[in-house]
Amino acid sequence: MASSPSQTSLLANFSTCELSDALIKLSVPHGGHVPDIRMISPSSSSPEIRICSPAYTVQMVPGSNKDAPCLSEHFVDTTPAGSVIVIDAPSETKSAVWGGLMTAGAQARGATGVIISGRCRDIGEHRSLGFPVFSRGHSTLGQSPFTRPSAINVPLTIKPQGPGENSFPSVTIHPGDWMVADEDGVVCVPKHLENQVIELATKSREVDAQCMQDIKAGKGIKASFKLHRGK
């Protein structure tokens, strides 16, 4: 079921941490957390920057892969207004899959940001345009000849990379899933869980506010948790 504007704004009221907590309570093993991706632009820590938008997904493949399909148009040019571009690049890639010209094009089309399981470049250009960019890192190298886009609006399976990569479950992002990103990280909220997530996050916020009030007043954390959280 498609999400209404009112539901979208309700999701946007919560931090990524609150949304992950709600998803864990719904037995989503990874809590929606898209691992190892951090805010690059506007700065490495901009608390006022938040993304809460439906995913427009892009699958990248190695440039040497001649068998994978080719896109007839540049994926930025077909970005729906109000969406966030989510890109999955091959895990071994050291080159960027996103640069300043793409940011300019995406911004002109009304995209709310880009989330990259991969690298970006031209950091200064993204920041000067005030465009939200979240990625695993950055590079001096451009996309060609190392990678190329092969598919849009397909499910993406994002896996952890580096040490401990097998200790955390992969996250599958479907087109239209809600992507929420802030200074703490990136969370995917599946469309079919949206209402339940909103309900649980609302209740948890109320409980945490009571805990915070008691803890600031000098009550112990254990006692406050037991009183308000029941554990």
C-alpha positions as CSV (number, residue, x, y, z in Angstrom):
1,M,0.0,0.0,0.0
2,A,1.3,3.4,-0.9
3,S,2.1,5.8,2.0
4,S,0.2,9.0,2.4
5,P,1.9,12.4,2.9
6,S,0.7,12.4,6.6
7,Q,2.4,9.0,7.2
8,T,5.5,10.2,5.5
9,S,5.7,13.3,7.8
10,L,5.2,11.1,10.9
11,L,8.2,8.9,9.9
12,A,10.2,12.0,9.3
13,N,9.7,13.0,13.0
14,F,11.8,10.1,14.3
15,S,15.5,9.6,14.4
16,T,17.1,6.7,12.7
17,C,17.9,5.3,16.1
18,E,14.2,5.4,17.1
19,L,13.2,3.7,13.8
20,S,15.8,0.9,14.2
21,D,14.6,0.2,17.8
22,A,11.0,-0.1,16.4
23,L,12.1,-2.5,13.7
24,I,14.0,-4.6,16.1
25,K,10.8,-5.0,18.2
26,L,9.1,-6.1,15.0
27,S,11.8,-8.9,14.7
28,V,13.6,-7.3,11.8
29,P,17.1,-8.7,12.6
30,H,19.1,-5.8,11.3
31,G,16.7,-3.1,12.5
32,G,16.7,-1.6,9.1
33,H,20.3,-0.4,9.6
34,V,22.1,0.0,6.3
35,P,25.7,-0.7,7.6
36,D,28.9,1.3,7.1
37,I,27.3,4.3,5.4
38,R,27.8,7.8,6.8
39,M,26.9,11.4,6.0
40,I,29.4,13.0,3.6
41,S,27.5,16.1,2.6
42,P,26.6,18.8,3.6
43,S,29.2,17.9,6.3
44,S,30.3,14.9,8.3
45,S,27.9,15.9,11.1
46,S,24.9,18.1,10.2
47,P,22.2,17.4,12.7
48,E,19.7,19.5,10.8
49,I,20.1,17.3,7.7
50,R,17.6,14.5,7.3
51,I,16.3,12.4,4.5
52,C,12.9,10.7,4.6
53,S,11.9,9.6,1.1
54,P,11.0,6.6,-1.0
55,A,13.9,4.7,-2.5
56,Y,14.7,5.0,-6.2
57,T,17.2,2.2,-6.6
58,V,20.2,1.8,-8.9
59,Q,22.3,-1.3,-9.4
60,M,25.9,-0.8,-10.5
61,V,28.0,-3.6,-12.1
62,P,31.7,-3.8,-12.9
63,G,32.6,-1.9,-16.1
64,S,34.1,-5.2,-17.5
65,N,30.7,-6.9,-17.2
66,K,29.4,-7.0,-20.8
67,D,26.5,-9.4,-20.1
68,A,24.5,-7.2,-17.7
69,P,21.8,-5.0,-19.2
70,C,22.6,-1.4,-20.2
71,L,20.3,1.6,-19.4
72,S,18.9,3.6,-22.3
73,E,18.9,6.8,-20.2
74,H,21.1,8.1,-17.4
75,F,19.5,7.1,-14.1
76,V,19.7,10.6,-12.7
77,D,17.6,11.9,-15.6
78,T,14.8,9.4,-14.7
79,T,14.8,10.2,-10.9
80,P,11.3,10.8,-9.6
81,A,10.9,14.1,-7.7
82,G,10.8,13.6,-4.0
83,S,12.7,10.3,-4.0
84,V,16.1,9.5,-2.7
85,I,18.6,7.7,-5.0
86,V,20.0,4.5,-3.5
87,I,23.0,3.1,-5.3
88,D,24.6,-0.3,-4.8
89,A,28.1,-0.6,-6.2
90,P,30.3,-3.8,-6.4
91,S,31.9,-4.3,-3.1
92,E,35.5,-4.3,-4.3
93,T,35.1,-1.0,-6.1
94,K,37.6,1.8,-5.1
95,S,36.3,4.3,-7.6
96,A,33.4,6.7,-7.1
97,V,29.9,6.1,-8.6
98,W,28.6,9.6,-7.8
99,G,30.1,13.1,-8.5
100,G,29.2,16.8,-8.5
101,L,27.5,16.8,-11.9
102,M,25.2,14.0,-10.8
103,T,24.3,16.0,-7.7
104,A,23.5,19.1,-9.8
105,G,21.2,16.9,-12.0
106,A,19.5,15.1,-9.1
107,Q,18.9,18.4,-7.3
108,A,17.4,19.9,-10.4
109,R,15.0,17.0,-10.6
110,G,13.8,17.3,-7.0
111,A,15.7,14.4,-5.5
112,T,16.1,14.6,-1.8
113,G,19.6,13.1,-1.6
114,V,21.7,10.0,-2.5
115,I,22.6,7.0,-0.4
116,I,25.5,5.0,-1.8
117,S,26.8,1.6,-0.9
118,G,30.0,2.6,-2.5
119,R,32.0,5.8,-2.9
120,C,31.5,9.4,-4.1
121,R,33.8,12.2,-5.2
122,D,33.7,16.0,-5.6
123,I,32.8,16.4,-1.9
124,G,33.2,20.2,-2.1
125,E,30.6,20.5,-4.9
126,H,28.0,18.5,-3.0
127,R,28.5,20.6,0.1
128,S,28.4,23.9,-1.8
129,L,25.1,22.8,-3.3
130,G,23.8,21.6,0.1
131,F,22.9,18.2,-1.3
132,P,22.7,15.3,1.2
133,V,25.1,12.6,0.2
134,F,25.6,9.4,2.3
135,S,28.2,6.9,1.3
136,R,30.8,4.4,2.5
137,G,33.7,6.7,1.6
138,H,35.1,8.8,-1.2
139,S,37.7,8.5,-4.1
140,T,39.5,10.6,-6.6
141,L,38.5,8.2,-9.4
142,G,35.3,8.6,-11.5
143,Q,32.8,6.0,-12.4
144,S,34.2,5.1,-15.9
145,P,35.7,2.7,-16.8
146,F,35.4,0.9,-13.4
147,T,31.6,0.6,-13.0
148,R,28.4,1.3,-14.9
149,P,24.7,1.4,-14.0
150,S,22.8,-1.7,-15.2
151,A,19.3,-1.6,-13.6
152,I,16.9,0.8,-11.9
153,N,13.9,0.2,-9.6
154,V,15.1,-3.3,-8.6
155,P,15.7,-4.7,-5.1
156,L,19.1,-4.1,-3.7
157,T,20.8,-6.3,-1.2
158,I,23.3,-4.3,0.8
159,K,25.9,-6.3,2.6
160,P,28.4,-5.2,5.3
161,Q,32.0,-4.8,4.1
162,G,35.3,-5.3,5.8
163,P,36.0,-7.0,9.2
164,G,33.0,-8.7,10.7
165,E,31.1,-8.6,7.4
166,N,29.6,-12.0,8.1
167,S,28.5,-11.1,11.6
168,F,25.7,-8.7,10.5
169,P,22.7,-9.6,8.2
170,S,22.4,-8.0,4.8
171,V,19.6,-5.5,4.2
172,T,17.3,-5.7,1.1
173,I,15.9,-2.4,-0.1
174,H,12.9,-2.5,-2.4
175,P,11.9,0.4,-4.7
176,G,9.6,2.6,-2.7
177,D,10.7,1.6,0.7
178,W,11.2,4.5,3.0
179,M,14.8,5.6,3.5
180,V,15.6,7.7,6.6
181,A,19.1,9.1,7.0
182,D,20.6,11.5,9.5
183,E,23.8,12.0,11.4
184,D,23.5,8.6,13.1
185,G,23.2,6.6,9.9
186,V,20.8,5.2,7.4
187,V,17.7,3.1,8.0
188,C,15.3,1.3,5.5
189,V,11.7,1.1,6.7
190,P,9.8,-1.5,4.5
191,K,6.6,0.0,3.2
192,H,4.5,-2.8,4.7
193,L,5.8,-2.1,8.2
194,E,5.4,1.7,8.1
195,N,2.3,2.0,10.3
196,Q,3.6,-0.4,12.9
197,V,7.0,1.4,13.0
198,I,5.3,4.7,13.6
199,E,3.1,3.3,16.4
200,L,6.0,1.6,18.2
201,A,8.4,4.6,17.8
202,T,5.8,6.9,19.2
203,K,5.3,4.7,22.3
204,S,9.0,4.3,22.8
205,R,9.7,8.0,22.6
206,E,7.2,8.6,25.4
207,V,8.8,6.0,27.5
208,D,12.3,7.3,26.9
209,A,11.2,10.8,27.8
210,Q,10.0,9.5,31.2
211,C,13.3,7.7,31.6
212,M,15.3,10.8,30.8
213,Q,13.4,12.9,33.2
214,D,14.0,10.5,36.1
215,I,17.7,9.9,35.2
216,K,18.3,13.7,35.1
217,A,16.6,13.9,38.5
218,G,19.3,11.6,39.9
219,K,17.4,8.3,39.8
220,G,19.4,5.3,38.7
221,I,19.3,4.0,35.1
222,K,18.5,0.5,36.2
223,A,15.6,1.7,38.4
224,S,14.3,4.1,35.7
225,F,14.4,1.4,33.0
226,K,12.6,-1.1,35.3
227,L,9.9,1.5,36.1
228,H,9.2,2.7,32.6
229,R,10.5,0.0,30.3
230,G,9.7,-2.9,32.5
231,K,13.2,-4.3,32.5
